[in-house]
Amino acid sequence: MGALSATPNKKYQAPFEPLVPGFQSVAYNDLAGARAALEQHQGEFCAIMLEPLQGEGGVWPADESFLQGLRALADEHGCILIFDEIQCGLSRTGRKWAHHWSKVTPDILTAAKPLGNGVPIGAVMVNTTVLASLAPASHGTTFGGNPLACRVGSHVLDRLTAPSLLAHVAHMESLVRDRLAGMQKTAPKAVTGSRGRGLIWGLELNKSIPDAGKSVVAVARKNGVLVCTAGKDGSVVRIVPPLTIEEKVLHKGLDAIESAVQALVKS
């Protein structure tokens, strides 16, 4: 319930209220807003928590200066800096962890879904300072340390961080970037931009077109490609292909998305 309380997305929170109090959200990449919140509630916050690249929020990569500034604010105010890398970590952005792009080290790092490649597993990594506050059995789970899941996670971690895979992700990133930029050029009334890193991208659609995101997702699905919307208003199409995707398959998937965009233009 703690993580659910941290999200500012009300649609996820509503079925589970009342939630844990004490959370305050500020705009992403808004360092001044984060500083103001900490100063306004001096000594009340124990942690700063965020994704180094926001997924559900609309596929927003964090500015390097933003993460560096948060590290400084956390140290200044005695807060723990927590990075949620469940979606953006484990080579999704082209590096082992998304925060490696900024050279900022968190106090706590969370990982999960891709770590098991389908086998349920989650992991919380902490530095020595945080570790000192955890006595034996103070942070236990029913299936924590499951031998099978941990063995799978160890193998998957080796595969996901192999230099050859990281090079492959970098190459695929360049293809996705060029294709999405091309969609904006050919359909400027429907596509207003794109952003991302590695193999997690967001295609920003014109917010003035009603249900644009849902329309593109629906047509892409008919074309055999599964994508979803992101962002508060659902105007971003989130594109997160497998890290091992072949070039020809990637182009085929992007062709389907481009056809969906063209259908939006004609509608």
Residue frames as qw, qx, qy, qz and C-alpha x, y, z in Angstrom:
[[0.000, 0.884, 0.467, 0.000, 0.00, 0.00, 0.00],
 [0.356, -0.691, 0.084, 0.624, 2.95, 2.31, 0.49],
 [0.297, -0.077, 0.579, 0.756, 3.94, 2.30, -3.18],
 [0.067, 0.621, 0.703, 0.341, 0.31, 2.73, -4.22],
 [0.216, -0.865, -0.321, 0.319, 0.06, 5.73, -1.91],
 [0.382, -0.475, 0.265, 0.747, 3.06, 7.29, -3.64],
 [0.283, 0.293, 0.637, 0.654, 1.54, 7.41, -7.12],
 [0.174, 0.280, 0.155, -0.931, -0.34, 10.60, -8.04],
 [0.326, -0.058, -0.697, -0.637, -2.60, 8.60, -10.37],
 [0.491, -0.101, 0.436, -0.747, -5.99, 8.58, -8.68],
 [0.808, 0.114, -0.319, -0.482, -7.48, 5.83, -10.84],
 [0.626, 0.155, -0.741, 0.189, -5.16, 3.31, -9.21],
 [0.056, 0.166, -0.649, 0.740, -5.68, 4.62, -5.71],
 [0.531, -0.211, -0.043, -0.820, -9.46, 4.94, -5.55],
 [0.818, -0.169, -0.480, -0.269, -10.32, 1.23, -5.01],
 [0.717, -0.069, -0.557, 0.413, -7.90, 0.95, -2.09],
 [0.042, -0.513, 0.250, -0.820, -8.51, 4.11, -0.08],
 [0.115, -0.975, 0.187, 0.017, -7.81, 5.14, 2.62],
 [0.805, 0.392, -0.266, 0.357, -4.12, 5.07, 1.84],
 [0.667, -0.348, -0.225, 0.619, -0.94, 5.80, 3.74],
 [0.051, 0.990, 0.131, -0.008, -0.69, 9.56, 4.43],
 [0.500, -0.703, 0.256, 0.435, 2.38, 11.75, 4.12],
 [0.595, 0.143, 0.517, 0.598, 3.08, 11.68, 0.39],
 [0.207, 0.826, 0.082, -0.518, 3.38, 14.81, -1.73],
 [0.715, 0.340, 0.443, 0.422, 3.88, 14.89, -5.50],
 [0.001, 0.752, -0.158, -0.639, 5.73, 17.51, -7.51],
 [0.711, 0.662, -0.065, -0.227, 6.06, 17.90, -11.26],
 [0.901, -0.017, 0.235, 0.365, 8.63, 15.68, -12.94],
 [0.602, 0.320, 0.098, 0.725, 11.92, 17.40, -13.85],
 [0.139, -0.861, -0.092, -0.481, 10.90, 20.34, -11.63],
 [0.604, 0.009, -0.520, 0.604, 13.83, 20.72, -9.25],
 [0.075, -0.303, 0.210, -0.927, 12.58, 24.05, -7.95],
 [0.697, -0.356, -0.232, -0.577, 9.25, 22.44, -7.05],
 [0.829, -0.165, -0.498, 0.194, 10.99, 19.65, -5.17],
 [0.377, 0.144, -0.412, 0.817, 13.12, 22.14, -3.28],
 [0.329, -0.367, 0.029, -0.870, 10.08, 24.25, -2.37],
 [0.806, -0.333, -0.377, -0.312, 8.20, 21.20, -1.04],
 [0.739, -0.092, -0.491, 0.451, 11.13, 20.19, 1.16],
 [0.197, 0.195, -0.288, 0.917, 11.62, 23.70, 2.49],
 [0.485, -0.396, -0.153, -0.764, 7.92, 24.20, 3.12],
 [0.891, -0.375, -0.122, -0.224, 7.77, 21.01, 5.18],
 [0.212, 0.675, -0.639, 0.303, 11.22, 21.22, 6.72],
 [0.138, -0.333, 0.856, -0.369, 12.15, 17.98, 8.48],
 [0.740, 0.084, 0.360, -0.562, 8.89, 16.19, 7.64],
 [0.849, 0.414, -0.237, -0.226, 10.02, 14.10, 4.66],
 [0.706, -0.456, 0.531, 0.112, 12.14, 10.99, 5.01],
 [0.577, -0.004, 0.685, 0.445, 12.62, 10.16, 1.31],
 [0.400, 0.575, -0.230, -0.676, 12.48, 11.33, -2.29],
 [0.584, 0.068, 0.803, 0.094, 11.17, 8.65, -4.64],
 [0.516, 0.653, -0.105, -0.544, 10.93, 8.62, -8.44],
 [0.873, 0.263, 0.347, 0.222, 11.61, 6.75, -11.66],
 [0.344, -0.472, 0.357, 0.729, 14.79, 7.90, -13.47],
 [0.165, 0.011, -0.589, -0.791, 12.67, 7.56, -16.59],
 [0.498, 0.173, 0.499, -0.688, 8.93, 7.87, -16.07],
 [0.058, 0.090, 0.914, 0.392, 6.88, 5.21, -17.83],
 [0.003, 0.620, 0.783, -0.054, 3.23, 5.35, -16.80],
 [0.078, -0.726, -0.229, 0.644, 3.50, 9.13, -16.43],
 [0.502, 0.829, 0.076, -0.236, 4.11, 9.61, -20.15],
 [0.859, 0.177, 0.107, 0.469, 7.63, 8.31, -20.92],
 [0.038, 0.973, -0.130, 0.186, 9.67, 11.20, -19.61],
 [0.770, 0.101, -0.333, 0.534, 13.44, 10.77, -19.22],
 [0.434, -0.841, -0.152, 0.285, 14.74, 12.65, -16.20],
 [0.336, 0.870, -0.242, 0.266, 17.10, 15.53, -16.91],
 [0.728, 0.091, -0.462, 0.498, 20.58, 14.78, -15.62],
 [0.065, 0.376, -0.315, 0.869, 20.56, 18.06, -13.69],
 [0.673, -0.427, -0.110, -0.595, 17.24, 17.06, -12.10],
 [0.916, -0.208, -0.332, 0.081, 18.61, 13.80, -10.69],
 [0.545, 0.209, -0.375, 0.720, 21.82, 15.47, -9.59],
 [0.194, -0.461, 0.140, -0.854, 19.81, 18.20, -7.89],
 [0.808, -0.404, -0.195, -0.381, 17.60, 15.67, -6.10],
 [0.818, -0.030, -0.423, 0.389, 20.70, 13.87, -4.83],
 [0.253, 0.296, -0.316, 0.865, 21.95, 17.14, -3.38],
 [0.483, -0.447, -0.016, -0.753, 18.55, 17.96, -1.86],
 [0.881, -0.283, -0.367, -0.098, 18.27, 14.52, -0.30],
 [0.665, 0.041, -0.421, 0.615, 21.69, 14.91, 1.32],
 [0.019, 0.378, -0.172, 0.909, 20.90, 18.44, 2.46],
 [0.591, -0.362, 0.024, -0.721, 17.58, 17.49, 4.07],
 [0.289, -0.284, 0.862, -0.305, 18.58, 14.11, 5.44],
 [0.818, 0.240, 0.146, -0.501, 16.34, 12.17, 3.05],
 [0.588, -0.090, 0.765, 0.246, 16.78, 8.80, 1.42],
 [0.407, 0.487, -0.370, -0.678, 16.86, 8.92, -2.40],
 [0.628, 0.104, 0.767, -0.087, 14.87, 6.04, -3.91],
 [0.312, 0.374, -0.541, -0.686, 14.88, 5.11, -7.59],
 [0.766, 0.216, 0.530, -0.292, 12.11, 2.90, -8.93],
 [0.172, 0.502, -0.672, -0.516, 13.66, 1.05, -11.87],
 [0.621, 0.143, 0.746, -0.194, 11.07, -1.70, -12.19],
 [0.671, 0.664, 0.318, -0.082, 10.19, -0.56, -15.70],
 [0.372, 0.903, -0.216, -0.010, 13.16, 1.50, -16.84],
 [0.372, -0.682, 0.628, 0.044, 15.98, -0.58, -15.35],
 [0.719, -0.085, 0.678, 0.128, 17.85, -3.70, -16.44],
 [0.352, -0.106, 0.621, 0.693, 19.05, -2.40, -19.81],
 [0.322, 0.724, 0.608, -0.046, 15.70, -1.01, -20.94],
 [0.129, 0.961, 0.000, -0.245, 17.34, 2.37, -21.60],
 [0.694, 0.637, -0.264, 0.208, 20.54, 0.91, -23.03],
 [0.144, 0.527, -0.680, 0.490, 22.45, 0.80, -19.75],
 [0.331, -0.135, -0.902, 0.243, 22.19, -1.63, -16.86],
 [0.113, -0.654, -0.611, 0.432, 20.26, 0.92, -14.80],
 [0.238, 0.832, 0.346, 0.362, 18.58, 4.06, -16.11],
 [0.320, -0.940, 0.017, 0.116, 20.24, 6.20, -13.44],
 [0.738, -0.210, 0.295, 0.569, 23.66, 5.27, -14.84],
 [0.416, 0.665, 0.304, 0.541, 23.08, 7.89, -17.53],
 [0.162, -0.927, -0.045, -0.335, 23.20, 10.59, -14.84],
 [0.530, 0.284, -0.582, 0.548, 26.00, 9.16, -12.66],
 [0.419, -0.469, 0.299, -0.717, 23.73, 9.70, -9.65],
 [0.378, 0.001, -0.916, 0.136, 23.65, 6.89, -7.09],
 [0.588, -0.536, -0.183, -0.577, 20.44, 6.31, -5.07],
 [0.290, -0.414, 0.726, -0.466, 20.25, 4.99, -1.52],
 [0.595, 0.141, 0.755, -0.238, 17.58, 2.46, -2.46],
 [0.318, 0.304, -0.602, -0.666, 16.90, 0.88, -5.86],
 [0.697, 0.135, 0.597, -0.374, 13.92, -1.30, -6.72],
 [0.280, 0.313, -0.737, -0.529, 13.74, -3.85, -9.54],
 [0.656, 0.096, 0.630, -0.405, 11.23, -6.53, -10.50],
 [0.802, 0.443, 0.186, -0.354, 9.43, -7.61, -13.66],
 [0.680, 0.621, -0.384, -0.068, 12.25, -8.07, -16.21],
 [0.198, -0.622, 0.731, -0.198, 14.55, -9.51, -13.55],
 [0.608, -0.073, 0.769, -0.184, 12.76, -12.87, -13.71],
 [0.202, 0.224, -0.702, -0.645, 11.90, -12.89, -17.43],
 [0.636, -0.194, -0.519, -0.537, 8.42, -14.13, -16.55],
 [0.610, -0.274, -0.685, 0.289, 9.25, -15.78, -13.21],
 [0.315, -0.888, -0.181, -0.283, 7.85, -13.66, -10.34],
 [0.689, -0.218, -0.260, 0.641, 10.63, -11.86, -8.48],
 [0.004, -0.955, -0.048, -0.293, 11.30, -8.45, -6.98],
 [0.725, -0.067, -0.273, 0.629, 14.45, -6.99, -5.48],
 [0.172, -0.978, -0.036, -0.111, 15.31, -4.06, -3.24],
 [0.738, 0.175, -0.215, 0.615, 18.93, -2.93, -3.24],
 [0.319, -0.943, -0.086, -0.042, 20.22, -0.61, -0.54],
 [0.401, 0.655, -0.456, 0.449, 23.50, 1.05, 0.36],
 [0.527, -0.026, -0.703, 0.477, 25.39, 0.39, 3.57],
 [0.127, -0.152, 0.333, -0.922, 23.76, 3.32, 5.37],
 [0.706, -0.134, -0.148, -0.679, 20.26, 1.98, 4.81],
 [0.753, 0.026, -0.657, 0.003, 21.40, -1.59, 5.43],
 [0.231, 0.176, -0.672, 0.681, 22.58, -0.62, 8.90],
 [0.440, -0.107, 0.285, -0.845, 18.98, 0.16, 9.87],
 [0.828, 0.022, -0.338, -0.446, 17.70, -3.27, 8.80],
 [0.412, -0.411, 0.770, -0.262, 18.00, -5.85, 11.53],
 [0.088, 0.047, -0.968, -0.232, 17.64, -9.57, 10.66],
 [0.018, -0.469, -0.883, -0.014, 14.00, -10.43, 9.83],
 [0.065, 0.538, 0.293, -0.788, 12.96, -6.76, 9.87],
 [0.458, 0.503, -0.251, -0.689, 12.27, -6.83, 6.15],
 [0.267, -0.082, 0.951, 0.129, 11.05, -10.30, 5.32],
 [0.632, 0.199, -0.207, -0.720, 8.53, -11.71, 2.86],
 [0.885, -0.035, 0.377, -0.273, 6.82, -15.08, 2.59],
 [0.906, 0.351, 0.156, 0.179, 8.62, -16.00, -0.62],
 [0.044, 0.938, -0.343, -0.031, 11.67, -13.80, -0.10],
 [0.184, -0.606, 0.769, 0.089, 14.88, -15.45, -1.23],
 [0.912, 0.199, 0.276, -0.230, 13.09, -18.21, -3.10],
 [0.535, -0.384, 0.620, 0.427, 15.92, -20.35, -4.53],
 [0.552, 0.434, 0.628, 0.335, 14.30, -20.92, -7.93],
 [0.196, 0.952, 0.232, 0.046, 13.39, -17.27, -8.47],
 [0.299, -0.855, 0.314, 0.286, 16.82, -16.10, -7.34],
 [0.598, -0.154, 0.646, 0.448, 18.62, -18.54, -9.62],
 [0.450, 0.665, 0.519, 0.292, 16.51, -17.40, -12.56],
 [0.022, -0.994, -0.063, 0.086, 17.12, -13.75, -11.63],
 [0.484, -0.622, 0.449, 0.420, 20.88, -14.32, -11.49],
 [0.562, 0.152, 0.661, 0.474, 20.90, -15.85, -14.97],
 [0.282, 0.833, 0.435, 0.191, 18.61, -13.20, -16.46],
 [0.218, -0.930, 0.092, 0.282, 20.75, -10.44, -14.96],
 [0.512, -0.356, 0.571, 0.534, 23.81, -11.85, -16.72],
 [0.447, 0.438, 0.662, 0.413, 21.93, -12.02, -20.02],
 [0.098, 0.929, 0.354, 0.041, 20.44, -8.53, -19.75],
 [0.227, -0.914, 0.204, 0.266, 23.75, -6.86, -18.97],
 [0.771, 0.026, 0.427, 0.471, 25.81, -8.62, -21.63],
 [0.116, -0.515, 0.256, 0.810, 27.72, -6.06, -23.77],
 [0.088, 0.117, 0.787, 0.600, 26.28, -7.59, -26.95],
 [0.036, -0.680, -0.732, -0.015, 22.70, -7.00, -25.77],
 [0.145, -0.758, -0.177, 0.611, 23.44, -3.42, -24.72],
 [0.129, -0.295, 0.516, 0.794, 24.94, -2.75, -28.16],
 [0.040, 0.379, 0.841, 0.383, 21.84, -4.26, -29.76],
 [0.079, -0.778, -0.553, 0.288, 19.54, -2.01, -27.70],
 [0.151, -0.613, 0.124, 0.766, 21.58, 1.05, -28.74],
 [0.082, -0.032, 0.707, 0.701, 21.20, 0.10, -32.41],
 [0.043, -0.565, -0.808, -0.164, 17.46, -0.51, -32.08],
 [0.131, -0.716, -0.343, 0.594, 17.11, 2.83, -30.28],
 [0.077, -0.378, 0.355, 0.852, 18.46, 4.69, -33.28],
 [0.035, -0.239, -0.820, -0.519, 15.94, 2.95, -35.54],
 [0.132, -0.683, -0.701, 0.156, 12.99, 3.75, -33.26],
 [0.148, -0.624, -0.111, 0.759, 14.06, 7.37, -32.89],
 [0.021, -0.193, 0.533, 0.824, 14.28, 7.86, -36.65],
 [0.090, -0.381, -0.851, -0.349, 10.99, 6.10, -37.37],
 [0.149, -0.716, -0.596, 0.332, 9.05, 8.08, -34.76],
 [0.106, -0.537, 0.097, 0.831, 10.57, 11.34, -35.98],
 [0.005, 0.028, 0.720, 0.693, 9.47, 10.35, -39.47],
 [0.087, -0.583, -0.807, -0.039, 5.91, 9.81, -38.26],
 [0.111, -0.716, -0.298, 0.621, 5.86, 13.36, -36.91],
 [0.070, -0.352, 0.415, 0.836, 7.07, 14.71, -40.25],
 [0.099, -0.164, -0.810, -0.555, 4.48, 12.82, -42.30],
 [0.345, -0.638, -0.651, -0.222, 1.60, 13.37, -39.88],
 [0.225, 0.179, -0.359, 0.888, 2.30, 16.66, -38.04],
 [0.470, -0.384, -0.098, -0.788, -1.38, 17.23, -37.28],
 [0.872, -0.318, -0.310, -0.204, -1.57, 13.95, -35.37],
 [0.833, -0.204, -0.243, 0.454, 1.93, 13.51, -33.91],
 [0.076, -0.979, 0.050, -0.181, 3.41, 16.34, -31.87],
 [0.004, 0.758, -0.626, 0.186, 6.62, 14.67, -30.73],
 [0.939, -0.084, -0.333, 0.026, 8.42, 11.62, -29.41],
 [0.119, -0.748, 0.552, -0.349, 10.82, 10.92, -26.57],
 [0.967, -0.237, 0.019, -0.086, 12.53, 8.05, -24.88],
 [0.037, -0.718, 0.695, 0.004, 15.76, 6.16, -24.52],
 [0.253, -0.195, 0.948, 0.003, 16.90, 2.67, -25.42],
 [0.223, -0.220, -0.831, -0.459, 13.76, 0.63, -26.08],
 [0.058, -0.642, -0.681, 0.348, 11.18, 2.59, -24.12],
 [0.114, 0.082, 0.288, 0.947, 9.56, 5.35, -26.16],
 [0.208, 0.613, 0.601, -0.469, 6.52, 7.57, -26.12],
 [0.182, 0.320, 0.537, 0.759, 4.79, 8.88, -29.23],
 [0.067, 0.418, 0.411, -0.807, 3.04, 12.13, -28.29],
 [0.161, 0.507, 0.725, 0.438, -0.27, 12.64, -30.09],
 [0.080, -0.351, -0.102, -0.927, -2.24, 15.83, -30.63],
 [0.003, 0.227, 0.776, -0.588, -4.26, 16.38, -27.45],
 [0.397, 0.258, 0.046, -0.880, -6.94, 18.22, -29.39],
 [0.549, 0.069, -0.696, -0.457, -7.93, 14.99, -31.16],
 [0.726, -0.340, 0.275, -0.530, -10.47, 13.17, -28.95],
 [0.901, -0.171, 0.390, -0.084, -9.25, 9.75, -27.75],
 [0.499, 0.721, -0.463, -0.131, -6.27, 9.87, -30.08],
 [0.126, -0.491, 0.848, -0.153, -4.24, 7.52, -27.92],
 [0.652, 0.085, 0.682, -0.320, -7.02, 4.96, -27.61],
 [0.735, 0.602, 0.015, -0.311, -7.63, 5.09, -31.36],
 [0.358, 0.676, -0.642, -0.048, -4.00, 4.41, -32.25],
 [0.319, -0.306, 0.860, -0.255, -3.78, 1.61, -29.68],
 [0.740, 0.264, 0.490, -0.377, -6.95, -0.02, -31.05],
 [0.709, 0.650, -0.178, -0.208, -5.84, 0.11, -34.69],
 [0.130, 0.631, -0.762, 0.066, -2.33, -1.06, -33.83],
 [0.540, -0.138, 0.776, -0.295, -3.85, -4.03, -32.01],
 [0.806, 0.458, 0.243, -0.285, -5.86, -4.92, -35.13],
 [0.537, 0.735, -0.412, -0.039, -2.58, -4.72, -37.04],
 [0.923, -0.015, -0.345, 0.169, -1.04, -7.25, -34.65],
 [0.418, 0.325, -0.427, 0.733, 0.93, -4.94, -32.34],
 [0.508, -0.710, -0.479, 0.091, 0.26, -4.40, -28.63],
 [0.268, 0.287, -0.242, 0.887, 0.97, -0.92, -27.31],
 [0.291, -0.697, -0.622, 0.204, -0.69, 1.12, -24.58],
 [0.054, 0.854, 0.082, 0.511, -1.28, 4.73, -23.63],
 [0.576, -0.275, -0.402, 0.657, 0.56, 6.70, -20.99],
 [0.082, 0.205, -0.032, 0.975, 0.35, 10.13, -19.41],
 [0.205, 0.238, 0.580, -0.752, -2.43, 11.81, -17.49],
 [0.568, 0.430, 0.066, -0.699, -4.64, 12.31, -20.53],
 [0.775, 0.130, 0.616, 0.057, -3.61, 9.16, -22.40],
 [0.506, 0.828, -0.065, -0.233, -2.25, 11.12, -25.34],
 [0.013, 0.672, -0.728, -0.137, 1.05, 9.24, -25.39],
 [0.962, 0.127, -0.184, -0.153, 1.45, 5.85, -27.05],
 [0.453, -0.667, 0.591, -0.007, 3.97, 3.85, -25.03],
 [0.834, 0.430, -0.336, -0.079, 6.25, 1.63, -27.11],
 [0.433, -0.622, 0.636, -0.142, 8.24, -0.97, -25.16],
 [0.858, 0.304, -0.365, -0.193, 9.41, -3.79, -27.45],
 [0.934, -0.304, 0.042, 0.185, 11.47, -6.80, -26.28],
 [0.236, -0.824, 0.417, 0.302, 15.15, -6.00, -25.79],
 [0.502, -0.195, 0.768, 0.347, 16.01, -8.92, -28.07],
 [0.616, 0.652, 0.332, -0.291, 13.75, -7.82, -30.91],
 [0.606, 0.075, 0.506, 0.610, 15.12, -8.34, -34.41],
 [0.029, -0.314, 0.172, 0.933, 15.44, -5.37, -36.74],
 [0.196, -0.162, -0.704, -0.663, 12.94, -6.66, -39.28],
 [0.296, -0.554, -0.774, 0.081, 10.39, -7.39, -36.55],
 [0.187, -0.510, -0.284, 0.790, 10.90, -3.93, -35.07],
 [0.085, 0.142, -0.381, -0.910, 10.24, -2.29, -38.42],
 [0.262, -0.348, -0.817, -0.378, 7.15, -4.43, -38.91],
 [0.276, -0.599, -0.645, 0.386, 5.81, -3.31, -35.54],
 [0.101, -0.459, -0.040, 0.882, 6.58, 0.34, -36.27],
 [0.106, -0.104, -0.649, -0.747, 4.87, -0.03, -39.66],
 [0.268, -0.540, -0.794, -0.077, 1.72, -1.12, -37.81],
 [0.232, -0.625, -0.382, 0.640, 1.92, 1.87, -35.49],
 [0.055, -0.257, 0.293, 0.919, 2.49, 4.22, -38.41],
 [0.166, -0.318, -0.767, -0.532, -0.55, 2.79, -40.17],
 [0.276, -0.646, -0.671, 0.238, -2.57, 3.46, -37.03],
 [0.174, -0.507, -0.082, 0.840, -1.34, 7.05, -36.99],
 [0.043, 0.019, -0.555, -0.831, -2.32, 7.49, -40.64],
 [0.220, -0.506, -0.808, -0.205, -5.76, 6.10, -39.83],
 [0.234, -0.640, -0.450, 0.577, -6.05, 8.74, -37.11],
 [0.085, -0.303, 0.234, 0.920, -5.21, 11.47, -39.62],
 [0.164, -0.155, -0.708, -0.669, -7.91, 10.25, -42.01],
 [0.186, -0.504, -0.830, 0.154, -10.59, 9.87, -39.34]]
